[in-house]
Amino acid sequence: RKESSAASDVYKRQVFDATGSADAGVYRIRFSLTNIPTGACPASSERNIIVNALPIPTITGNTIVCADSTTLITGVAGSGGTLVWSGITPFVNPLPVTAGGTYTIIETDANGCVDSADYTVTLENLPVVNLGGPYTFCFSQGNQTLDASTGASNETYVWSDGSNGSTLNVTDSSIVSVIVTSQNGCIGYDTAVIDTFSLPVVDLGPDTFYCTNDSVQLDAGAGFTNYAWTPNLGTGQTVFAKTQTTYSVIVTDGNGCTATDDVIITENALPIVNIGPDTTICEADSFLLDATHVDAASYAWTPNSETQAIIKVGSTPATYEVTITDVDGCVFVTDRTISQEALPVINLGANDTICDDLTKTLDAGAGYSYVWYLDGNVISNTTQ
């Protein structure tokens, strides 16, 4: 029936608000009119209202992105709806992420319901690896310890030689690299150059000797900054060995590198001979001087420049000196002085003839020893 205009206004003002939140499901709604004007007929009505569930999208992927790197995050539709990234066009899924921040995926399902999910990605700086260098040390005499640790916990290390410690001890010339991986998989690396100085070369020569009362010079070579001899004979390039022993030297070059060598020094005896005491020989006589030595290599006599081991000398007064050099080069010098004694002057008088019954005394003079001869035969029991 036709209602009064006043009643119609009351109906219009009674509005049901169904915009509040409610769990998904089917709801039976009854509409009842209240505050009906006097004389109006009470009325009610029922209706089904369907509340649809939100799509509930999600995001999967890494929560860490390394500096200078990319990670992927993937938006997953909760109910098969349409996805868009908030503020990012065009739509790419999975989404490459190079910066830290909060990423939002929005899903609209077939019923027009809309929901979103946030996902926070943290930007992590790469490990800062500093091996230092370049390094130098003497070959086989030094080493360099490289440290790849950045101070962070749970790092892993892979060195170019395959080892996995935080430090590496290097003992030879090389180029060494290391890869450091953080707990979250971010990677840093560095390379160090290690060079080695060649060792100096010192050579004292083969084992050798010196002759008695002499010495031998040992030379370690020029160009070193320091020399250390054993036995302690100084700090010079050369020393004179005068004792039978082993000599060694340590040399140091301008790089601080050292080298050593040693040599055995022995003492060789001189080729000593005895050519006898000083001697006086008779005028017009001669004499043998014998300097023979089993190890002699040469003889040199003065003043007559002979080179034999045995020489014959006359009665002329002189000092004879011989220089004997043996097979090792050792030299011995000795001498012997020869003096001359004049012959005795004897005068038995002129030849004479005497009678058979007479005798004549022959006088050879005093001060001598005598041997008388008659016709070449020794006469016994004779005197002056």
C-alpha positions in Angstrom: 0.0 0.0 0.0 1.0 3.5 -0.4 2.7 4.8 2.6 2.8 8.3 3.8 5.7 10.5 2.9 6.7 10.7 6.5 7.0 6.9 6.8 9.0 6.8 3.6 11.5 9.2 5.0 11.9 6.9 8.1 12.7 3.9 5.9 15.3 5.7 4.0 17.2 6.7 7.1 17.5 3.1 8.4 20.7 2.0 6.5 22.5 -1.3 7.3 26.3 -1.0 7.4 28.0 -4.2 6.4 31.5 -2.8 5.8 33.1 -4.1 9.1 35.6 -6.9 9.2 34.4 -10.4 9.3 35.9 -13.8 8.8 35.4 -15.4 5.4 32.2 -17.3 5.0 28.5 -17.1 4.2 26.4 -15.0 6.5 22.5 -14.9 6.7 21.5 -11.4 7.3 18.0 -10.4 8.5 16.8 -6.8 8.0 14.2 -5.8 10.6 12.5 -2.5 10.6 12.3 -0.9 13.9 10.9 2.4 15.2 7.9 1.9 12.9 5.5 4.8 13.1 2.2 4.3 14.7 -0.1 2.7 12.3 2.6 1.2 10.0 3.0 -2.5 9.5 6.1 -4.2 11.0 8.4 -5.7 8.3 11.6 -7.8 8.0 13.7 -9.3 5.3 16.7 -11.9 5.1 19.6 -12.1 2.7 22.8 -14.2 2.3 26.1 -12.2 2.3 29.3 -14.0 1.2 32.6 -12.7 2.7 35.5 -13.8 0.5 39.0 -14.6 2.0 41.9 -12.3 1.1 44.4 -13.9 -1.4 47.4 -13.7 1.1 50.4 -13.4 -1.3 54.0 -14.3 -0.1 57.5 -13.5 -1.2 60.4 -16.0 -1.1 64.1 -15.6 -1.8 67.2 -14.3 -0.1 67.0 -11.7 2.6 70.6 -10.6 1.9 71.9 -9.0 -1.2 75.7 -8.5 -1.6 77.0 -5.2 -2.8 77.9 -5.3 -6.5 75.7 -8.4 -6.8 72.1 -9.4 -7.5 69.7 -11.7 -5.7 66.2 -12.9 -6.8 63.0 -12.6 -4.8 59.8 -14.3 -6.0 56.2 -13.2 -5.4 53.9 -16.1 -4.9 50.1 -15.7 -5.4 48.1 -17.0 -2.5 44.9 -17.7 -4.5 46.2 -17.6 -8.1 45.4 -14.0 -8.5 47.2 -11.3 -10.4 50.5 -10.0 -8.9 52.2 -6.6 -9.2 55.2 -5.2 -7.4 54.5 -2.0 -5.5 56.3 0.9 -7.3 58.1 -1.3 -9.7 57.3 -1.6 -13.4 57.3 -3.5 -15.6 56.4 -6.5 -13.6 59.1 -9.2 -13.4 58.9 -12.3 -11.4 61.3 -13.4 -9.9 62.5 -9.8 -9.3 66.3 -9.1 -9.5 67.3 -7.1 -6.4 70.5 -5.1 -6.2 69.6 -2.8 -3.3 68.5 -3.2 0.2 64.9 -2.2 1.2 61.4 -3.4 1.7 59.7 -4.9 -1.3 55.9 -5.3 -1.5 53.9 -7.7 -3.7 50.2 -7.0 -4.3 47.7 -9.7 -5.3 44.2 -9.2 -6.7 42.1 -12.3 -6.9 39.2 -13.3 -9.1 36.7 -11.8 -6.6 38.5 -8.4 -6.7 39.9 -9.0 -3.2 43.3 -7.4 -2.7 46.1 -8.1 -0.2 49.8 -7.5 0.0 53.0 -8.8 1.6 56.2 -7.1 2.5 59.7 -8.5 2.2 62.8 -6.9 3.6 66.2 -7.3 1.8 69.3 -6.1 3.6 72.3 -4.9 1.6 75.6 -6.4 2.9 78.9 -4.9 1.9 81.5 -7.2 0.5 84.3 -8.4 2.8 87.2 -6.0 2.7 90.3 -8.1 2.2 93.7 -6.5 2.4 96.7 -8.8 2.1 99.1 -5.9 1.8 102.4 -6.1 -0.2 104.2 -6.3 -2.3 106.6 -8.2 -0.1 110.2 -9.2 -0.6 112.6 -11.4 1.4 115.7 -13.5 0.8 115.2 -16.8 -0.9 115.1 -19.7 1.5 115.9 -17.3 4.4 112.6 -15.6 5.0 108.9 -15.9 4.9 105.7 -13.7 4.8 102.5 -14.5 6.7 99.4 -13.2 4.8 96.2 -12.6 6.8 92.9 -12.6 5.0 90.7 -12.1 8.0 88.4 -9.1 8.0 87.4 -9.4 11.6 83.9 -10.8 10.9 82.7 -14.1 12.3 82.1 -17.3 10.4 84.1 -16.3 7.3 85.5 -19.0 5.0 88.7 -18.7 3.0 90.1 -20.3 -0.1 93.7 -19.5 -1.0 95.2 -20.0 -4.4 97.1 -23.0 -3.1 93.8 -24.6 -2.0 94.3 -24.1 1.7 91.5 -22.8 3.9 93.0 -21.0 6.9 92.6 -17.3 7.6 96.4 -17.0 7.3 99.0 -18.3 4.8 102.7 -18.6 5.3 104.6 -18.0 2.0 108.2 -19.0 1.7 108.9 -18.5 -2.0 108.4 -16.0 -4.8 104.7 -16.1 -5.9 101.5 -14.3 -6.6 99.0 -15.3 -3.9 95.3 -14.7 -4.0 92.5 -15.4 -1.6 88.7 -15.5 -1.8 86.9 -14.6 1.5 83.2 -15.6 1.8 81.1 -14.0 4.5 78.5 -15.9 6.6 75.8 -14.7 4.2 77.7 -15.6 1.1 79.2 -12.3 0.1 82.6 -12.6 -1.5 85.7 -10.4 -1.3 89.2 -11.2 -2.6 92.7 -9.8 -2.8 96.0 -10.6 -4.3 99.5 -10.2 -2.9 102.8 -10.3 -4.8 105.8 -11.9 -3.0 109.2 -11.6 -4.5 112.5 -13.1 -3.3 116.0 -11.8 -3.5 118.6 -14.2 -4.9 121.2 -15.2 -2.4 124.8 -13.8 -2.7 127.4 -16.3 -4.0 130.6 -16.6 -2.0 133.4 -19.0 -3.0 136.6 -19.4 -1.0 137.9 -21.9 -3.5 139.0 -25.5 -2.9 140.7 -26.8 0.2 144.2 -25.6 0.2 147.4 -25.2 2.4 150.1 -22.9 3.5 153.7 -23.6 3.9 155.3 -23.7 7.4 156.2 -20.2 8.6 154.0 -18.7 5.8 150.2 -18.0 5.3 147.6 -18.3 2.6 145.2 -15.5 1.7 141.5 -16.2 1.6 139.3 -13.9 -0.5 135.5 -13.9 -0.1 135.0 -11.6 -3.1 134.1 -7.9 -3.4 130.7 -6.2 -3.3 129.3 -7.4 0.1 128.2 -5.1 2.9 129.5 -7.4 5.7 132.0 -10.2 6.2 132.1 -12.5 9.3 135.0 -14.9 9.5 135.5 -17.9 11.6 138.0 -18.1 13.3 137.5 -14.4 14.0 140.1 -12.8 11.8 138.2 -9.5 11.2 135.5 -8.2 9.0 137.4 -7.6 5.7 137.1 -9.1 2.3 140.3 -11.0 2.8 142.1 -12.7 5.6 145.4 -14.6 6.0 145.2 -18.1 7.3 148.2 -19.1 9.4 146.7 -22.0 11.4 145.7 -25.4 10.3 141.9 -25.5 10.6 138.6 -25.0 8.8 137.9 -21.4 7.9 134.4 -20.1 7.1 132.9 -16.8 6.1 129.3 -15.4 6.1 128.7 -12.6 3.7 125.8 -10.2 3.6 124.7 -8.3 0.5 122.8 -5.0 0.2 119.4 -6.8 0.5 120.4 -8.3 3.8 120.7 -11.8 2.3 123.5 -14.0 3.5 125.6 -16.8 2.1 128.4 -18.9 3.6 131.3 -21.0 2.5 134.2 -22.8 4.2 137.5 -24.2 3.3 139.9 -26.6 5.0 143.4 -25.2 5.4 146.4 -27.5 6.2 150.0 -26.8 6.8 152.7 -28.3 4.5 156.2 -28.8 5.9 159.1 -27.1 4.1 161.5 -29.2 2.0 164.3 -29.0 4.6 167.7 -30.3 3.8 171.1 -30.0 5.5 174.0 -29.3 3.2 176.4 -29.3 6.1 178.3 -26.8 8.2 180.6 -24.2 6.9 183.8 -25.8 5.6 187.4 -25.0 4.8 189.0 -26.8 2.0 192.5 -26.8 0.6 193.6 -24.5 -2.2 193.0 -26.0 -5.6 190.7 -28.7 -4.1 187.0 -29.2 -4.8 183.9 -30.2 -2.8 180.4 -31.6 -3.4 177.3 -29.9 -2.0 174.3 -32.1 -1.8 170.7 -30.6 -1.4 168.7 -33.6 -2.5 165.1 -33.7 -1.2 162.6 -36.4 -2.1 159.8 -33.8 -2.7 161.9 -31.2 -4.5 160.6 -29.9 -7.8 163.5 -27.5 -8.4 166.8 -26.3 -7.1 168.4 -22.9 -7.6 172.0 -22.3 -6.5 173.8 -19.1 -6.0 176.2 -17.7 -6.9 176.8 -20.1 -9.7 173.2 -20.5 -10.9 173.2 -24.3 -11.1 170.0 -26.2 -10.9 171.1 -29.7 -9.9 170.6 -31.2 -6.5 174.3 -31.9 -6.1 176.9 -29.4 -7.3 180.8 -29.4 -7.2 182.5 -26.3 -5.9 186.1 -25.3 -5.9 188.2 -23.9 -3.2 187.5 -20.3 -4.0 186.0 -18.8 -0.9 182.2 -18.2 -1.2 178.9 -18.8 0.4 176.7 -21.1 -1.6 173.0 -20.8 -1.1 170.4 -23.2 -2.5 166.6 -22.5 -2.9 164.6 -25.7 -2.9 161.0 -25.6 -4.2 158.9 -28.7 -3.6 156.0 -30.1 -5.6 153.5 -28.0 -3.5 155.4 -24.8 -4.0 156.8 -24.6 -0.5 160.3 -23.1 -0.5 163.3 -23.8 1.8 166.6 -21.8 1.6 169.9 -22.8 3.2 173.5 -22.0 2.6 177.1 -23.1 3.4 180.2 -21.1 3.4 183.4 -22.5 1.9 186.7 -21.2 3.0 190.1 -21.8 1.3 193.3 -22.8 3.2 196.6 -22.2 1.4 198.8 -25.2 0.7 201.9 -25.6 3.0 205.2 -24.4 1.5 207.9 -27.1 1.7 211.4 -26.6 0.7 213.7 -29.7 0.9 216.5 -27.8 -0.8 218.1 -28.4 -4.1 218.7 -31.9 -5.6 221.9 -33.3 -4.2 224.3 -36.3 -4.7 226.0 -37.9 -1.7 228.4 -40.8 -1.2 227.2 -44.2 -0.3 228.5 -44.0 3.2 227.2 -40.6 3.9 223.7 -39.4 5.0 221.8 -36.1 4.5 219.0 -34.8 6.6 216.0 -33.5 4.7 213.8 -31.0 6.7 210.2 -30.4 5.7 209.7 -27.7 8.2 207.9 -27.6 11.5 204.1 -27.4 12.2 202.8 -30.1 9.9 202.1 -33.8 9.9 204.3 -35.8 7.5 204.2 -38.7 5.2 207.5 -39.3 3.5 207.9 -41.2 0.2 210.9 -42.9 -1.4 210.4 -43.7 -5.0 206.7 -43.5 -4.5 206.6 -45.8 -1.5 205.8 -44.6 2.0 208.8 -44.5 4.4 207.8 -45.5 7.9 209.2 -44.1 11.1 209.9 -40.7 9.8 209.5 -37.3 11.4 209.9 -33.8 10.3 
